[in-house]
Amino acid sequence: MSLSIRIRPGHPDFLDLPWERSLSSWDNPNLVELPKGLSRHEVRFAAYPEGLYAIKELPTEAARRDYEVLRALETSDVLTATPAGLIEGRHPDPGSEHSAALVTVFVENSFSYHELLTGPGFGDRRDQMLDAFAGLLVELHLAGCFWGDCSLSNVLYRHDAETVDPIMIDAETALLREILSNGQREEDLEIMILNVAGGMADIAASQGVAVADADLCLGEDIAARYRALWQELTEDLVIGSDERYRVTEKLRRVNELGFDVDEVDLLPRNGGGQLRVKVKVGGRNFYSSRLRTLTGLDALERQARQILSDLHYYQAQHGAVSATAKSVAAVRWRLSMFEPMLEQLTRLEDIGDPLQAYCDLLHHRYLKSVERGADIGTETAFESWLAEGRPNYAGHRVGATGIGQPGAAS
């Protein structure tokens, strides 16, 4: 089999690298030494003007699956490494360890589970890490992905304000299905429990701690959190026709678990005396993706959620009920409200993040409207915000951005 180099647009061609040789023997000026976690495969890093890249050497079939699964998951809002290229035909035997290689974009500001678990402050972040890991597995299963080798070492971690984001970096054993059965999900959990126990035993050994004193039940804790989260996200709710407030409660619980809601189906039961509530869960990048589609701007997820709540408020103000009316209102909001105000904020001195400033302004509008008992409008709120020294509400918002919508933004 001849050498085959498949590269996605926007990345280097990597033709300067000696693909016919094993990665361990490479000596190239673009190679850089960076910290890396445990891996069953050889991994090297390369720096180009387009960015930093991780190169992993593995057998052809595993490399193909890794590449294809990571590409497919890009459309599912699951946090994964970004595949940049696949190199095949490096060795006559496709089963050879160095017969292929996967190139992924280096995950900035990330660290391994070993650094997370042994670093300072992990005790305070333990629950966050376990919830995040369970959340990642739930996201994968909702996307129809059976991981097959879920472990702490197949994930990188990244701090995001007061949370920890887990990023899947290894998909060579993964399989994609339309829907996973309960048996497949439970099998993935069992694999995870065993792998996590092995990872904790490795950490204990590296620190001279007896295996009996290692946190070998960490995987069981993750599994328990997974099951609670899965039930909350997927279990239908049956309510009385006069209990529609429970729909709001359901959506709030889903949001508090870190997930967004794409759609809510209300299905009549028992002649209309009851409603079955079926929630379609969106990804954790649901709002940022929607804002990008509407405006072309990249925002953090919480920022995007708050800005879009302003759009929803605008649509409600203008009586946009039908799909067409909402689409028209979205264009008008962007052209007449959002973009002009963002431009004003950009011109202000000492504004490092105009989108964050916009969120602060929206929250200021909410507080002042509550104080007055009536909507004061964005322009009036802007003048008040400037007069009060442009207060920054990041980290302690208590209400919504849309008047009369408590809880619409956090």
C-alpha positions in Angstrom: 0.0 0.0 0.0 1.4 3.4 -1.0 1.6 6.3 1.3 -1.7 8.2 1.5 -2.0 11.6 3.2 -5.5 13.0 3.8 -5.6 16.5 5.2 -8.6 18.7 6.0 -8.7 22.3 4.7 -7.0 25.0 6.8 -4.1 22.8 8.0 -0.5 22.3 6.8 0.2 19.5 4.3 2.7 17.8 6.7 4.7 16.8 3.7 7.9 17.8 5.5 7.5 14.9 8.0 9.2 11.5 7.4 6.1 9.4 7.4 7.9 6.3 6.3 9.7 6.1 9.6 8.4 5.5 13.1 7.6 8.6 15.1 10.1 7.7 17.8 12.9 8.1 15.3 11.8 11.5 13.9 14.1 14.5 14.0 12.4 17.4 12.4 12.7 21.2 13.1 8.9 21.5 13.5 8.8 19.0 16.3 8.3 20.4 19.8 8.4 18.8 23.2 5.3 19.2 25.2 3.9 17.5 28.3 1.7 14.5 27.6 -0.3 12.0 29.5 -0.1 8.2 29.4 -0.7 6.7 26.0 -0.5 3.2 24.6 0.8 4.7 21.3 3.7 6.9 20.4 2.7 10.6 20.3 4.7 13.6 19.0 3.9 17.3 18.7 4.6 19.6 15.8 4.4 23.4 15.5 3.4 25.2 12.2 2.2 28.7 11.4 -1.3 27.3 11.4 -1.0 26.0 14.9 0.1 23.2 17.2 -0.7 19.6 16.3 -0.6 16.2 18.1 0.5 13.2 15.9 -0.4 9.7 17.1 1.0 6.5 15.6 -1.3 3.5 15.5 -2.5 0.6 13.2 -4.5 1.5 10.1 -7.9 0.3 11.1 -7.7 2.0 14.5 -6.5 5.2 13.0 -9.4 5.2 10.4 -12.0 4.7 13.1 -10.4 7.4 15.4 -10.4 9.9 12.5 -14.0 9.1 11.3 -15.6 9.1 14.7 -13.9 12.4 15.8 -15.1 13.9 12.5 -18.7 12.7 13.0 -18.8 13.9 16.6 -17.9 17.5 15.5 -21.6 17.9 14.5 -22.9 16.7 17.8 -21.6 19.4 20.1 -19.5 16.9 22.0 -16.1 18.2 23.2 -13.5 16.2 21.3 -10.1 16.7 19.8 -10.3 18.2 16.3 -9.0 15.8 13.6 -6.8 17.5 11.1 -5.5 14.6 9.0 -5.1 10.8 8.5 -1.9 9.2 7.1 -2.0 5.6 5.9 0.4 3.3 4.0 3.4 4.0 6.3 4.2 0.3 6.5 3.3 -2.7 4.2 1.5 -4.4 7.1 -1.7 -2.4 7.9 -1.7 -4.1 11.4 1.7 -2.7 12.2 1.8 -0.1 15.0 3.3 2.5 12.7 1.3 1.7 9.6 -0.8 4.9 10.1 -1.0 8.1 12.0 -3.7 10.5 13.2 -3.1 14.2 13.3 -5.3 16.3 15.7 -5.2 20.0 16.6 -3.4 20.5 19.9 -5.9 21.2 22.7 -4.7 24.5 24.2 -4.6 25.0 28.0 -5.4 21.4 28.6 -3.9 18.9 31.1 -4.0 15.2 31.8 -6.0 13.4 34.5 -2.8 12.8 36.4 -2.1 16.5 36.6 -5.7 17.2 37.6 -5.9 14.5 40.3 -2.5 15.2 41.8 -2.5 18.9 41.4 -3.3 21.5 44.1 -7.0 22.2 44.7 -8.3 18.9 43.3 -10.3 18.3 46.5 -12.3 21.4 45.8 -12.9 20.4 42.2 -13.5 16.7 42.7 -17.3 16.9 42.3 -16.9 19.2 39.2 -14.5 16.7 37.6 -16.7 13.7 38.2 -19.9 15.5 37.1 -18.0 16.7 33.9 -16.7 13.2 33.1 -20.2 11.7 33.6 -21.6 14.5 31.5 -19.2 13.8 28.6 -20.2 10.1 28.6 -23.9 11.1 28.6 -23.3 13.4 25.7 -21.5 10.7 23.7 -24.3 8.2 24.4 -27.0 10.7 23.4 -25.0 11.1 20.2 -25.1 7.3 19.6 -21.4 6.8 20.4 -20.3 3.7 22.2 -16.8 4.5 23.4 -15.5 1.0 24.1 -12.5 2.2 26.1 -13.7 5.0 28.3 -11.0 6.0 30.7 -9.4 9.0 32.4 -6.4 8.8 30.1 -8.5 9.0 27.0 -9.6 12.5 28.0 -7.9 15.9 28.4 -9.2 18.4 30.9 -9.5 22.2 30.7 -10.6 24.7 33.4 -13.5 26.9 32.3 -14.1 29.5 35.0 -15.5 27.5 37.9 -16.0 24.2 35.9 -13.8 21.5 34.3 -14.3 20.6 30.7 -13.4 17.0 29.7 -12.3 16.6 26.1 -12.4 13.2 24.3 -9.1 12.7 22.5 -9.1 8.9 21.7 -11.9 7.3 19.7 -10.1 4.3 18.1 -12.4 1.8 19.9 -15.6 3.9 19.4 -18.6 2.9 17.4 -21.4 5.1 16.1 -25.0 4.0 16.1 -28.4 5.7 15.6 -29.4 4.9 19.2 -27.5 3.0 21.9 -29.4 0.2 23.7 -29.4 0.2 27.5 -27.1 -2.9 27.4 -24.5 -1.0 25.3 -24.6 2.0 27.7 -24.2 -0.3 30.7 -21.3 -2.1 29.0 -19.6 1.2 28.4 -20.1 2.1 32.1 -18.6 -1.2 33.2 -15.5 -0.6 31.0 -15.2 2.9 32.4 -15.4 1.7 36.0 -12.6 -0.9 35.4 -10.4 1.6 33.5 -10.8 4.3 36.0 -9.9 2.0 38.8 -6.7 1.0 36.9 -5.9 4.7 36.4 -6.2 5.4 40.1 -4.1 2.4 40.9 -1.4 3.8 38.6 -1.5 7.2 40.3 -1.2 5.5 43.7 1.8 3.5 42.6 3.5 6.5 41.2 3.1 8.3 44.5 4.2 5.3 46.6 0.6 4.8 48.0 -0.7 1.3 48.7 -3.3 0.2 46.2 -5.7 -0.5 49.1 -5.6 3.3 49.8 -6.2 4.3 46.2 -9.5 5.8 45.3 -10.6 2.7 43.3 -14.3 3.6 43.6 -14.0 6.8 41.6 -15.5 5.0 38.6 -18.5 3.9 40.6 -19.0 7.5 41.7 -18.9 8.6 38.0 -21.4 5.8 37.0 -23.8 6.9 39.7 -23.7 10.5 38.5 -24.1 9.3 34.9 -27.2 7.3 35.7 -28.8 10.2 37.6 -28.0 12.6 34.8 -29.2 10.2 32.1 -32.5 9.7 33.9 -33.1 13.4 34.3 -32.4 14.1 30.6 -34.2 11.2 29.0 -37.1 10.3 31.3 -40.5 11.5 30.1 -42.6 13.6 32.5 -46.3 13.0 32.8 -48.2 16.0 34.2 -51.8 17.1 34.6 -53.2 19.6 32.1 -53.1 22.3 34.9 -49.5 21.5 35.9 -47.7 23.2 33.0 -45.4 25.0 35.5 -43.7 21.6 36.0 -42.4 21.9 32.4 -40.5 25.1 33.5 -39.2 23.2 36.5 -38.0 20.3 34.2 -36.2 22.7 31.9 -34.5 24.5 34.8 -33.2 21.2 36.2 -31.8 20.2 32.8 -30.1 23.6 32.5 -28.7 23.3 36.0 -27.1 20.0 35.0 -25.2 21.8 32.3 -27.3 20.9 29.3 -29.5 23.0 27.0 -33.0 22.1 25.7 -33.5 22.1 21.9 -37.2 21.2 21.8 -40.1 20.3 24.1 -42.9 18.0 22.9 -46.2 18.1 24.8 -48.2 15.0 23.9 -51.9 14.7 25.2 -52.8 11.6 27.1 -56.0 10.2 28.6 -58.3 12.4 26.4 -56.3 15.5 27.1 -56.5 15.2 30.9 -52.7 14.7 31.0 -49.6 15.7 29.0 -46.5 13.7 28.4 -43.5 16.0 28.3 -40.7 14.8 26.1 -37.5 16.9 26.2 -35.0 16.9 23.3 -31.6 17.8 24.8 -29.3 20.1 22.9 -25.5 19.9 23.2 -23.5 22.0 25.6 -22.6 24.3 22.8 -26.2 24.7 21.7 -26.5 28.4 22.3 -23.0 29.4 21.1 -23.6 27.5 17.9 -27.0 29.2 17.4 -25.5 32.6 18.0 -22.7 31.9 15.6 -25.3 31.0 12.9 -27.2 34.2 13.5 -24.4 36.7 13.9 -21.1 35.0 12.9 -19.7 35.7 16.3 -18.1 33.2 18.7 -19.1 33.5 22.3 -18.8 31.4 25.4 -21.9 29.3 26.1 -23.2 31.3 29.0 -22.7 34.5 27.1 -24.5 33.2 24.1 -27.4 32.0 26.2 -27.8 35.4 27.7 -27.5 37.3 24.4 -30.1 34.9 22.8 -32.5 35.5 25.7 -32.4 39.2 24.5 -33.5 38.0 21.1 -36.3 36.0 22.6 -37.4 39.0 24.6 -37.4 41.1 21.4 -39.5 38.5 19.6 -42.0 38.5 22.4 -42.1 42.3 22.4 -43.0 42.3 18.7 -45.5 39.5 18.9 -43.4 37.1 16.8 -45.2 33.8 17.2 -44.9 31.9 14.0 -41.7 30.5 12.6 -41.6 33.1 9.8 -42.3 36.0 12.2 -39.5 34.8 14.5 -37.0 34.6 11.6 -37.9 38.1 10.5 -37.7 39.4 14.1 -34.3 37.7 14.5 -32.9 39.7 11.5 -34.4 42.9 12.7 -33.0 42.4 16.2 -29.5 41.7 14.8 -29.5 44.8 12.5 -31.3 47.3 14.7 -30.4 46.2 18.3 -27.5 43.8 18.7 -25.0 45.0 16.1 -25.4 48.8 16.7 -25.0 48.3 20.5 -22.1 45.9 20.1 -20.4 48.6 17.9 -20.9 51.2 20.6 -19.4 48.9 23.2 -16.4 48.1 21.0 -15.6 51.8 20.8 -15.5 52.2 24.5 -12.1 52.3 26.2 -11.0 49.5 28.5 -13.6 47.0 27.0 -11.6 43.8 26.5 -14.6 41.6 25.7 -17.5 43.5 24.0 -19.7 40.4 24.2 -19.2 40.2 28.0 -20.0 43.9 28.2 -23.2 43.3 26.2 -24.2 40.6 28.7 -23.4 43.1 31.6 -25.6 45.7 29.9 -28.5 43.2 29.5 -28.3 42.3 33.2 -28.1 46.0 34.1 -31.3 46.5 32.0 -33.0 43.7 33.9 -32.1 45.1 37.4 -33.1 48.6 36.6 -36.4 47.5 35.0 -37.2 45.4 38.1 -36.3 48.4 40.2 -38.7 50.6 38.2 -41.4 48.0 37.7 -41.4 48.5 34.0 -39.1 47.8 31.0 -36.6 50.7 30.7 -35.3 49.7 27.2 -31.8 49.0 26.1 -30.7 52.6 25.2 -31.8 53.9 28.6 -30.1 51.0 30.3 -26.9 51.8 28.3 -26.9 55.4 29.6 -27.5 54.2 33.1 -24.8 51.6 32.8 -22.3 54.2 31.7 -23.3 56.6 34.4 -22.8 54.0 37.1 -19.3 53.2 35.9 -20.1 50.2 33.7 -20.7 47.7 36.5 -19.4 44.1 35.7 -21.9 41.5 36.8 -19.9 38.4 35.7 -20.1 35.6 38.2 -23.0 36.9 40.2 -26.1 37.3 38.0 -29.2 36.5 39.9 -31.9 37.0 37.3 -32.8 37.1 33.6 -32.0 39.4 30.8 -35.5 39.4 29.4 -38.1 41.3 31.5 -40.6 38.9 33.0 -38.4 35.9 32.3 -36.8 35.0 35.7 -34.2 32.3 35.3 -33.7 32.9 31.6 -30.0 33.7 32.1 -27.6 32.8 34.8 
